[in-house]
Amino acid sequence: MLRAALRRFVLVLGVTIAAAAVFGLVISGVTGDAVQRGLAVGFYAFGAGLCGLAFLVGSRPPVRGKSDGGFIGIGRWIGGGVRWSTRKEHVEAINVPALLAVLGFCLILIGVAVDNRH
């Protein structure tokens, strides 16, 4: 079970690294900087974005909407259309931000390794 989880994490990390590398190559192409510098900036930006997203996802309130779809707006909160989150949603609210933060931290470390300005 642990081996399968590690394999999935490495797969997600690989896809994230590839996306950050493509983003960095686009940055270096647009700005005219060196490829190595563009890759470093891409890893930094993607890593910081994932860490910020982890903070935002992790700060959700413990209430959810009663219906799964439909309009999400102020009317849902005023009209009493909320419920307490389930145990599964609590576990998800802990695990998803943790995964995003670890991925972001790994990308920042890769950016530090790629950056040649230190």
C-alpha positions in Angstrom: 0.0 0.0 0.0 2.8 2.4 0.8 4.6 1.5 -2.4 1.5 2.4 -4.4 1.1 5.7 -2.6 4.7 6.5 -3.3 4.3 5.7 -6.9 1.2 8.0 -7.2 3.1 10.8 -5.5 6.1 10.4 -7.8 3.7 10.5 -10.8 2.0 13.6 -9.5 5.4 15.2 -8.8 6.7 14.3 -12.2 3.6 15.9 -14.0 4.0 19.0 -11.8 7.7 19.2 -12.6 7.0 18.9 -16.3 4.3 21.6 -16.2 6.6 23.9 -14.2 9.4 23.3 -16.7 7.2 24.1 -19.7 6.0 27.3 -17.9 9.7 28.2 -17.3 10.6 27.6 -20.9 7.7 29.9 -22.0 9.0 32.5 -19.5 12.5 32.3 -20.9 11.2 32.5 -24.5 9.0 35.5 -23.8 11.6 37.5 -21.7 14.7 36.5 -23.7 16.5 35.3 -20.6 18.7 32.2 -20.4 16.9 28.9 -20.4 18.3 27.9 -17.0 17.1 31.2 -15.4 13.6 30.7 -17.0 13.4 27.2 -15.6 14.4 28.4 -12.2 11.7 31.2 -12.3 9.1 28.7 -13.5 9.9 26.3 -10.6 9.8 29.2 -8.1 6.5 30.6 -9.5 4.8 27.2 -9.7 6.0 26.2 -6.2 4.9 29.5 -4.7 1.5 29.2 -6.4 1.0 25.7 -5.1 1.9 26.8 -1.5 -0.5 29.7 -1.8 -3.2 27.3 -3.1 -2.5 25.0 -0.2 -3.2 27.8 2.2 -6.4 28.8 0.5 -7.7 25.3 0.2 -6.7 24.6 3.8 -8.6 27.6 5.2 -12.1 26.5 4.1 -14.7 26.7 6.8 -16.1 23.5 8.4 -19.5 24.0 6.6 -20.5 23.0 3.1 -23.5 23.6 1.0 -26.5 21.3 1.4 -26.7 20.6 -2.4 -23.8 19.4 -4.5 -24.5 21.6 -7.4 -26.3 24.8 -8.3 -25.7 28.4 -7.5 -22.8 29.1 -5.1 -23.3 32.6 -3.8 -24.5 34.7 -0.9 -28.0 33.3 -1.1 -26.8 29.9 -0.1 -25.2 31.2 3.1 -28.1 33.4 4.1 -30.9 31.0 3.3 -29.6 28.3 5.7 -28.5 26.0 2.9 -25.4 24.8 4.7 -24.4 21.7 6.7 -21.5 20.6 8.8 -18.8 18.7 6.8 -18.6 15.0 7.1 -15.6 13.0 8.4 -14.5 12.3 4.8 -14.5 16.0 4.0 -12.5 16.7 7.1 -9.8 14.2 6.0 -9.8 15.7 2.5 -9.5 19.2 3.9 -6.3 18.1 5.7 -4.7 15.9 3.0 -5.2 18.1 -0.1 -3.4 21.2 1.3 -0.7 18.9 2.7 -0.1 17.4 -0.7 -0.1 20.9 -2.4 2.3 22.3 0.1 4.8 19.4 -0.3 4.6 19.7 -4.0 5.2 23.4 -3.9 8.1 23.0 -1.5 9.7 20.4 -3.8 9.4 22.7 -6.8 11.0 25.5 -4.9 13.9 23.3 -3.9 14.2 22.2 -7.6 14.2 25.9 -8.5 17.0 26.5 -6.0 19.0 23.6 -7.5 18.5 24.9 -11.1 19.2 28.5 -10.4 22.8 29.5 -11.1 22.8 32.9 -9.4 23.9 31.6 -5.9 
